[in-house]
Amino acid sequence: MNGSNTSVAVSKKPHLAVIDGSAKASSLDVSQNFGKRHDTVLRAIRKLDCSDGFRLRNFAESTYINEQQKAQPLFEMTRDGFVFLAMGFM
């Protein structure tokens, strides 16, 4: 993850994508799968108690276009980032 701010397409169905050989999920996928509001998931990611290095390797800020055609924030995360985040939801 290079930390670039890119827009991604978001489908209605949660999915896990393999990008550059790594499994990745978005914060929208997490919010749907855990039944949480997306803003709650974004806040949880921003407040994670982890090193800056871990955060940079495992969470990349991005955007998606919502139903009103407005760019909204989201995070793309690696499998390790997902596991770290999801542990706090259990």
N, C-alpha and C positions, 0 to 999 in steps of 0.2 A: 504494500500500500504506500503510495507516494505522497499522500496528504493533499493531492490536488482536489479542487472543488469541481466536480463534474456532476451533470444531471443524469439520473438513471430513470428508466421506465419502470413503473410499479404496476404489477398485475393485481387483480382482486384475490388471487389464490396465493397463500404463502408459499415460498419456494426457497430452496437452497441452490445456489449456483456454484459451479466450479470455475474459478477464474485464476489463470496462471497456475493451475495445479492445486489450488487451495479452495476448500469449501468456504463459502461466504453467505451471510444472511444480512438482511437490513433491519433497522430498528422498527420498521413497519411490520415486518414478518414477526418480530418478537412481540409487538403489541397485540397483533391478531392472535397469535398462538397462546399467549398468557392472559388474554382478556383484559389488557390494560390499555388505558388511553395512551396515544402516541406521545403526547407531551410529557407524560409521566416516565415513559421509557427514555426519552431524550434527557430528561433531568437526571435520571438514575445513571445514565452513561456519563454525563458531565461531572457527576459527583463521585464516581468510582474511586475507591481508595487503592490506587495502583501507581506504579512509577510512570513517569513521562515516557520512558522508553517503551513500556508495555502498551500504553495508550496509543502511541504513534504506530507501533507495529500491528495493532489489532483493531483499531477503530479509525475509520476515515470519514470525515464530514463530507456530505454530498447534499444534493437537493433532488426533489421530485416535483412533478407538476400535479397539483390537486384538481379536483373536479371543477373548480372555478378558474382553472388555467393559471394559477399562481404558483410560483416556486416556493416550496416549503422545505425546511431542513430535514435531513435524515442521516443516519450513520450506517455505513457498511462495516460489517465486522467479520473477523475470521472465526473459525471454530473455537479457538482459545478465548477470544473476546466474548463470544456467545456464552460459553460455559461460565466464565467469570461473572458475567452479567446475570445470567439465569440463576446462579447459586443464590443471589440476593432476593430472587422472587419466590423462592421455595420456603 
